[in-house]
Each structure stands twice: as structure tokens, then as C-alpha cells.
Amino acid sequence: MAFQPNQFLSNIRAKGGLAKPSRFQVVLPIPTYINNFVGQSILEKLTNLPANLTAELGSIFSTQEKEEGSKTANPSLSRYLGLQCESTELPGKTLVTADAKVYGPTYKVPYQSLYNEATLTFLCTNDFYERKLFDRWIESIMPTDTNNMRYAKGESTRYMTNIKIVQYDDFVKQIYAVEMRDAFPIGISAQQLSWSEDGFHRVSVQFSYQSYKTIYDSKINIADQIAEKIGGTLGERLLKPINQINQEITQKVGNLATRTLL
């Protein structure tokens, strides 16, 4: 079949256009154990957003899930890391197969799912907050002074979390999401130093996880929720005078009608 540009463009427009890899967000809940292990000295420096803005945005991006791994012990820090995450990837999944043969040629039989590791890259600020944080996270899993690994899902030593990677369309509406369950950092990539380099530092962190859950349909529309949060009070103030005017007009019309009848 010959290529038909008009049909190709029509198919794309019918689906709302092409998805852009720049329209994404990372939600990284901080486990309570990690929040306590990092220490307030670093966390106080990380929470550099205004308190009221952080609270409003925290309520917007909070989830209704009851799972322990989806809760964050520090919403400000989670929001901060979400803003600093420059790039990531929607993780892949592979079926591991084995050769089988009954009669005739061999064929593949799947017997296990294999989830690839995910890499998150963060911009580094001048105090190296991000590098310090993940250094401490890995240190909390296996302290270098004892080399005794902590229990991953212990009541007081849970260091795993559920990381959500969200894809949006041009109107900031969630169209796809992947939640990596029981994720934790397993490696920090080397950061090159050079006198000839005048760019910004970035730190790439590799996360391992047990599995991921795909979220196809979303009930969250960030654009609507932000508008509701920010414009709710303003809209109420704008509509209040209009409602008062309507009440006054109704009252005057009612009084005039009463006098006419009398």
C-alpha cells in the first residue's frame, strides 16, 4: 500500500497529536526510615519551597492509595525531587523463555517476567543536596561500618518505596503511568570532573524494583485540580458580588410586583 500523508496526519490528529517525552513527572515517596536516616540538617535545606505552595501542591499530587510504599514521610522532599528530576524512562518488561519441544521444531515457552532497572537523573544544586540524599539512602540499606544489610520491609527499617512515572499530554492530563513497586536505589553513576567542563552537575541513580503496575486510565487531571486550588477562592470572590447583585435585582423586582398588585 502506498504511503498516504493525509491519512497519516488524520490518524495522528484523531488521537490528539503525538505524545512528547518532555511531558512527564516523577513521584518519589520518601519512606519513614529514610526520612529519619537522612537527618533534618539536609532536609531543612532541601525544603526551599514556600510552605503554603508546598502544602497546596502536596495535596494535589497526593494519592488515595493505602499501601505503605505509596505514602511519603516528607511531601516537601518528594516534591523537590520531582522538580529536580531532569530525565527518566518508562521501564521495560521482558518475558524470559525456555526452549521446548514435543514433536517437530522447538518453540519458546515463557516462564518468568523480567523487569529492567530504571535510571533517574537529577540536577545537582550547589550544596550537592541530591547526591548527599542518595548516598545516605544507600548507606541506610547497608551501612559501611558494619556491612549488615537492613531488612527491606521491616517495621522500622523499610527502605523500599513505590515510584510513579506519569506521562501527560499537552493539556497536562495524565494519559499513562507506571508505578514501580518496592523500588530502592542500587547504584549512583560516577560524576565526571573537568576544568574544561562548564555545564551543570547531574547525578544518575539506578533503581531496582520487584515489578511495576501500569495505569492506563487516570482520574487525575492536574490542570483542573490546580485551577480549582488556585482559582477556587478567587472565583468565589468574583462570583460573590454578582450573586449579591442578582439578589438585589430579584428583591427589587419582587417589591415592584407587590406594589403593582396593591
C-alpha positions in Angstrom: 0.0 0.0 0.0 1.4 3.4 -0.9 2.1 5.9 1.8 -0.7 8.4 2.2 0.4 11.6 4.1 -3.2 12.9 4.6 -4.3 9.7 6.2 -1.2 9.6 8.3 -1.9 13.1 9.6 -5.5 12.4 10.1 -4.8 9.3 12.3 -2.5 11.4 14.5 -4.9 14.3 14.9 -7.7 11.8 15.7 -5.6 10.7 18.7 -4.9 14.2 19.9 -1.4 14.5 18.3 1.9 12.9 19.2 3.0 12.3 22.8 6.1 14.2 23.9 8.7 12.7 26.2 9.2 16.1 27.9 5.6 15.9 29.4 6.4 13.7 32.4 6.5 13.8 36.2 8.2 11.6 38.8 6.5 10.9 42.2 9.1 9.6 44.6 7.7 8.9 48.1 10.2 9.0 50.9 10.0 6.1 53.4 9.9 7.0 57.0 13.1 5.1 57.7 15.0 7.1 55.0 13.5 10.3 56.1 14.8 9.8 59.7 18.1 8.4 58.4 18.9 11.4 56.2 18.6 13.9 59.1 17.0 17.2 59.5 20.1 19.2 58.6 19.9 18.2 54.9 16.1 18.1 54.8 15.7 21.7 56.1 17.9 22.9 53.2 16.0 20.8 50.7 12.6 22.2 51.6 13.2 25.6 49.9 9.7 26.0 48.5 7.2 28.3 50.2 5.2 26.4 52.9 1.8 27.4 51.6 2.7 26.5 48.0 4.2 23.1 49.1 1.1 22.3 51.0 -1.2 23.1 48.1 0.8 21.2 45.6 1.3 18.3 48.0 -2.5 17.9 48.3 -2.8 18.0 44.5 -0.3 15.2 43.9 -1.2 13.1 46.9 -2.7 9.7 46.1 -5.6 7.9 47.8 -3.7 4.6 48.0 -3.3 3.0 51.3 -0.2 0.9 50.6 2.8 1.7 52.8 5.1 2.1 49.8 2.9 4.8 48.2 3.0 7.1 51.3 5.7 9.7 51.8 7.1 10.7 55.1 8.2 14.1 53.7 5.9 15.6 51.0 8.2 18.7 50.6 11.2 16.5 49.8 9.2 14.3 47.4 8.0 17.4 45.6 11.6 18.8 45.5 12.9 15.6 43.9 10.1 15.6 41.4 11.1 19.0 40.3 14.8 18.2 40.1 14.3 15.0 38.1 15.6 16.0 34.6 15.1 12.7 32.9 14.0 9.2 33.4 12.4 6.4 31.5 9.2 4.3 31.4 10.6 0.9 32.4 10.6 -2.1 30.2 9.5 -5.6 30.7 10.7 -8.8 29.1 9.3 -12.4 29.2 12.0 -14.9 29.9 11.5 -18.0 27.8 12.8 -21.5 27.5 13.1 -23.8 24.5 10.5 -26.6 24.5 9.9 -29.4 22.1 7.3 -32.1 21.8 7.4 -33.1 18.2 8.9 -31.2 15.3 10.7 -27.8 15.7 11.4 -26.2 19.1 9.4 -23.3 20.3 9.6 -20.7 23.1 7.6 -21.0 26.3 7.5 -18.0 28.7 8.1 -18.9 32.4 9.1 -15.6 34.1 8.8 -11.8 33.8 12.0 -9.8 33.9 11.8 -6.1 34.8 14.6 -3.8 33.7 16.2 -1.4 36.1 15.2 2.3 35.8 17.5 5.3 35.9 16.5 8.7 37.3 18.7 11.7 36.6 18.6 14.7 38.9 20.0 18.2 38.5 22.5 18.9 41.3 22.4 22.2 43.2 25.4 23.9 44.7 25.3 22.1 48.1 25.0 18.7 46.4 21.8 18.0 48.2 20.7 15.3 45.7 24.0 13.4 45.8 24.1 13.5 49.6 20.5 12.3 49.8 21.0 9.1 47.7 24.4 8.5 49.3 22.6 8.3 52.6 19.8 6.2 51.2 22.2 3.6 50.0 24.1 3.9 53.3 20.9 3.2 55.2 20.4 -0.1 53.3 23.9 -1.4 54.1 26.0 0.7 56.5 29.7 0.7 55.5 30.8 0.4 59.2 29.0 -2.9 59.8 28.1 -4.2 56.3 24.9 -5.6 57.9 22.0 -5.3 55.4 18.8 -3.9 56.7 15.5 -5.8 56.4 13.8 -4.3 53.4 10.2 -4.3 54.7 10.8 -4.1 58.4 8.6 -2.0 60.6 11.4 0.4 61.4 13.8 -0.3 58.5 11.6 -0.2 55.4 13.7 1.4 52.7 11.6 0.5 49.7 9.1 2.8 48.0 6.7 2.8 45.1 7.9 5.3 42.4 5.3 6.5 39.9 6.3 7.9 36.5 3.5 9.8 34.8 3.1 10.7 31.2 1.0 13.8 30.3 -0.5 15.2 27.1 -0.1 18.8 26.0 -3.0 19.8 28.4 -1.3 18.3 31.5 -3.7 15.4 31.6 -2.4 12.1 32.6 -2.6 9.6 29.7 -0.3 6.8 31.0 1.6 6.0 34.2 3.8 3.2 35.6 4.2 2.6 39.3 7.4 0.7 40.2 6.7 -1.3 43.3 9.2 -1.9 46.1 11.9 0.2 44.4 15.2 1.2 46.0 18.4 2.7 44.8 21.2 0.2 43.9 23.8 2.5 42.3 24.9 6.0 41.8 26.7 6.8 38.5 30.1 8.4 38.5 30.1 12.2 38.1 32.9 13.5 35.9 35.0 16.4 36.9 37.0 18.5 34.4 38.5 22.0 34.1 37.2 22.2 30.6 33.6 21.5 31.6 31.3 24.5 32.3 27.9 22.7 32.5 25.8 21.6 35.4 26.3 18.6 37.6 23.8 15.8 37.2 23.5 12.6 39.3 22.0 9.4 37.8 20.6 6.9 40.2 19.7 3.3 39.2 16.6 1.9 40.9 15.7 -1.8 41.2 12.2 -2.9 41.9 10.1 -6.0 42.1 7.5 -5.3 39.5 5.5 -2.4 38.0 1.8 -1.7 37.7 0.6 0.0 34.5 -2.1 2.7 35.0 -4.0 3.1 31.7 -6.9 5.3 32.8 -6.4 8.3 35.1 -8.9 10.0 37.3 -6.4 12.8 37.9 -6.3 15.9 35.8 -3.6 18.2 37.3 -4.7 21.2 35.2 -8.2 21.0 36.6 -7.0 20.5 40.2 -4.5 23.3 40.1 -7.2 25.6 38.6 -9.6 24.5 41.3 -7.0 25.0 44.1 -5.7 28.4 42.9 -8.9 29.7 41.4 -11.4 28.4 43.9 -11.1 31.2 46.3 -10.6 33.8 43.6 -13.7 32.5 41.7 -15.7 32.7 44.9 -14.6 36.3 45.4 -15.5 37.2 41.8 -18.9 35.5 41.9 -19.9 36.9 45.3 -20.6 40.5 44.0 -22.6 39.1 41.1 -24.7 36.9 43.3 -25.4 39.9 45.6 -26.4 42.0 42.5 -28.8 39.2 41.4 -30.3 39.0 44.8 -30.8 42.8 44.9 -32.5 42.8 41.5 -34.7 39.9 42.5 -35.7 41.7 45.6 -36.5 45.0 43.8 -38.5 43.2 41.1 -40.4 41.4 43.8 -41.2 44.7 45.7 -42.2 46.4 42.4 -44.5 43.5 41.6 -46.1 43.7 45.0 -46.7 47.4 44.8 -48.3 46.9 41.3 -50.7 44.3 42.6 -51.7 46.6 45.6 
